[in-house]
Amino acid sequence: MDDPVRLAIIGCGGMGRRHLAGLAELSRTSHMNCDLLAVCDPNQPNAEDLADEAHELLGHRPVVFQDAEQMVRELDALEAADCPTDTGSHHIAATQALELGLHVQCEKPLALTVRGARRIVEAAQRSGRILSVAENFRRDPMNRLVRALIDDQAIGQPQCMLDVEIGGRDSIIITPWRHMKLSGTITLDAGVHNADILQYYLGPAHSAFGQVRLFEKTRVRRGTDGPGGFYARWAASMPESIQATGEDAIFGQITFESGALGQWINHHAGHGESVHQRKVFGARGSINSPGDRNGRPVTLHLDDAGAIGDQRILEYAPSYRLEPVAAALFGAERPWRYNLEFAAIDRKLLALEYYELARCIRTGQQPEVTGAVALRDVALVYALFESDRAGRAVTLEEVQSGAVDAYQREIDAHLGLLEPIGANA
Ligand SMILES: NC(=O)c1ccc[n+]([C@@H]2O[C@H](COP(=O)([O-])OP(=O)(O)OC[C@H]3O[C@@H](n4cnc5c(N)ncnc54)[C@H](O)[C@@H]3O)[C@@H](O)[C@H]2O)c1
């Protein structure tokens, strides 16, 4: 490992543990380009536990801090911070790390509101440091394949896309904070992934009409391990029930800049049959995407060739080729499916994020999901909320600029973010 990027993990909760597993996964390849020097969290037990786990997984124990400023003061060599703190603190943790001179990888959503996201983007611009946002779903090889099929015109000009997720009942999903308007509704927390995929497949959204609902006001504890079992250690502090304040279902009609249209449902209070559908329709056929982190095959349906759901699909995506580190992790340069358990898939995608961050720091290249890309993802989610408040379709520009912000103002006031956008510049 030549000149690895020296980094810290700031935020040692569930996702911090998953990130560490991603780093360990990268360390098992010949592409390891990071060195974990420190972990930092005001919750000391969380930080100490992560340091212990790092010792086991990486062979050395990072130094534990509770305060990022002290960490940077004491660790001269530190170059970068990975910030998987809870969403409501991204605008604090990521902005502070950038202002302390570190390159930053921030978990998605970039922030809890558009204003918060703008604050981080502006801090990155001022500091000249790399800001990469950890959007893992698009890095799934099956999403890379769908994007290549679209780019290579397999279905002709895209006309519309359907992205529908319905399920969740009245369960507490992963953590209580994901159900509160002031700390991060589940429709932002999970929905921002879909906002990213919608725009990854079809390009930037131009405008949207949305309706949002809070269906399940009381949510109950049901299963506490979270994705991949990473949250099991906090199970004892999970309440039996909570009163939710954040909307749990969003319904949107999107117009993309290309003229294509999108129908989007992200419904986390669905009962009965759960639905996961993602399809793109074009002038000559359609693509059925299997969704994220399951490795199931993509199916192409062509007017003149019928359904193609096996390796022949690769003939329609000549540009599809994983970068060497992804090919090493997923075992092929052009996989058309893969068979791995969830935790393994998860850590491989997170390994790719670390690898890219460190490569960009060393080369000066910009990452794939810059602050600007991630801001647009947050804006697409909030376009639905703001449209619901305004009773009309809104443009992404109105939402990104803060011209339309009636829904978010209460959150921004709570976070102390109500100075005009740009005032910090
Ligand atoms: N990409 C994905 O698939 C995925 C999955 C789960 C979570 N996430 C994202 O990861 C982030 C973290 O989620 P989580 O489930 O781990 O939350 P969590 O509540 O389990 O952990 C958050 C941790 O951050 C710490 N923290 C808060 N403010 C801090 C600060 N200023 N400095 C240092 N540490 C601080 C908390 O003490 C806690 O230990 C969220 O933004 C979430 O949306 C992404």
The ligand as an SDF file (V2000), in Angstrom:
LIG
                    3D

 44 48  0  0  0  0  0  0  0  0999 V2000
  -25.8960    4.1740    2.6780 N   0  0  0  0  0  0  0  0  0  0  0  0
  -26.6310    3.3580    3.4050 C   0  0  0  0  0  0  0  0  0  0  0  0
  -26.9880    2.2820    2.9720 O   0  0  0  0  0  0  0  0  0  0  0  0
  -26.9960    3.7840    4.8040 C   0  0  0  0  0  0  0  0  0  0  0  0
  -27.5650    2.8630    5.6880 C   0  0  0  0  0  0  0  0  0  0  0  0
  -27.8210    3.2660    7.0090 C   0  0  0  0  0  0  0  0  0  0  0  0
  -27.5370    4.5610    7.3850 C   0  0  0  0  0  0  0  0  0  0  0  0
  -27.0210    5.4490    6.4770 N   0  0  0  0  0  0  0  0  0  0  0  0
  -26.7500    6.8370    6.8730 C   0  0  0  0  0  0  0  0  0  0  0  0
  -25.6900    6.8370    7.8050 O   0  0  0  0  0  0  0  0  0  0  0  0
  -25.8800    7.8850    8.7670 C   0  0  0  0  0  0  0  0  0  0  0  0
  -25.7760    7.2910   10.1590 C   0  0  0  0  0  0  0  0  0  0  0  0
  -26.8500    6.4210   10.3960 O   0  0  0  0  0  0  0  0  0  0  0  0
  -26.7940    5.3620   11.5950 P   0  0  0  0  0  0  0  0  0  0  0  0
  -27.9000    4.4320   11.3920 O   0  0  0  0  0  0  0  0  0  0  0  0
  -25.4190    4.8430   11.7440 O   0  0  0  0  0  0  0  0  0  0  0  0
  -27.0890    6.3130   12.8720 O   0  0  0  0  0  0  0  0  0  0  0  0
  -26.8170    5.9410   14.3850 P   0  0  0  0  0  0  0  0  0  0  0  0
  -27.8140    6.7210   15.1620 O   0  0  0  0  0  0  0  0  0  0  0  0
  -26.7490    4.4650   14.5650 O   0  0  0  0  0  0  0  0  0  0  0  0
  -25.3430    6.5110   14.6710 O   0  0  0  0  0  0  0  0  0  0  0  0
  -24.9710    7.8510   14.5790 C   0  0  0  0  0  0  0  0  0  0  0  0
  -23.6890    8.0850   15.3920 C   0  0  0  0  0  0  0  0  0  0  0  0
  -23.2020    9.3950   15.0980 O   0  0  0  0  0  0  0  0  0  0  0  0
  -22.7560    9.9670   16.3190 C   0  0  0  0  0  0  0  0  0  0  0  0
  -22.6710   11.4220   16.1930 N   0  0  0  0  0  0  0  0  0  0  0  0
  -23.6680   12.3460   16.1750 C   0  0  0  0  0  0  0  0  0  0  0  0
  -23.1660   13.5900   15.9990 N   0  0  0  0  0  0  0  0  0  0  0  0
  -21.8260   13.4520   15.8960 C   0  0  0  0  0  0  0  0  0  0  0  0
  -20.7500   14.3710   15.6930 C   0  0  0  0  0  0  0  0  0  0  0  0
  -20.9550   15.6910   15.5430 N   0  0  0  0  0  0  0  0  0  0  0  0
  -19.4820   13.8800   15.6440 N   0  0  0  0  0  0  0  0  0  0  0  0
  -19.2640   12.5660   15.7850 C   0  0  0  0  0  0  0  0  0  0  0  0
  -20.2410   11.6470   15.9470 N   0  0  0  0  0  0  0  0  0  0  0  0
  -21.5110   12.0910   16.0190 C   0  0  0  0  0  0  0  0  0  0  0  0
  -23.7500    9.4590   17.3550 C   0  0  0  0  0  0  0  0  0  0  0  0
  -23.2630    9.6020   18.6780 O   0  0  0  0  0  0  0  0  0  0  0  0
  -23.9020    8.0070   16.9140 C   0  0  0  0  0  0  0  0  0  0  0  0
  -22.9170    7.1810   17.5050 O   0  0  0  0  0  0  0  0  0  0  0  0
  -27.2390    8.5160    8.4500 C   0  0  0  0  0  0  0  0  0  0  0  0
  -27.0460    9.7010    7.7150 O   0  0  0  0  0  0  0  0  0  0  0  0
  -27.9300    7.4860    7.5870 C   0  0  0  0  0  0  0  0  0  0  0  0
  -28.8240    8.0530    6.6600 O   0  0  0  0  0  0  0  0  0  0  0  0
  -26.7320    5.0680    5.2170 C   0  0  0  0  0  0  0  0  0  0  0  0
  1  2  1  0
  2  3  2  0
  2  4  1  0
  4  5  1  0
  4 44  2  0
  5  6  2  0
  6  7  1  0
  7  8  2  0
  8  9  1  0
  8 44  1  0
  9 10  1  0
  9 42  1  0
 10 11  1  0
 11 12  1  0
 11 40  1  0
 12 13  1  0
 13 14  1  0
 14 15  2  0
 14 16  1  0
 14 17  1  0
 17 18  1  0
 18 19  2  0
 18 20  1  0
 18 21  1  0
 21 22  1  0
 22 23  1  0
 23 24  1  0
 23 38  1  0
 24 25  1  0
 25 26  1  0
 25 36  1  0
 26 27  1  0
 26 35  1  0
 27 28  2  0
 28 29  1  0
 29 30  1  0
 29 35  2  0
 30 31  1  0
 30 32  2  0
 32 33  1  0
 33 34  2  0
 34 35  1  0
 36 37  1  0
 36 38  1  0
 38 39  1  0
 40 41  1  0
 40 42  1  0
 42 43  1  0
M  CHG  2   8   1  16  -1
M  END
$$$$
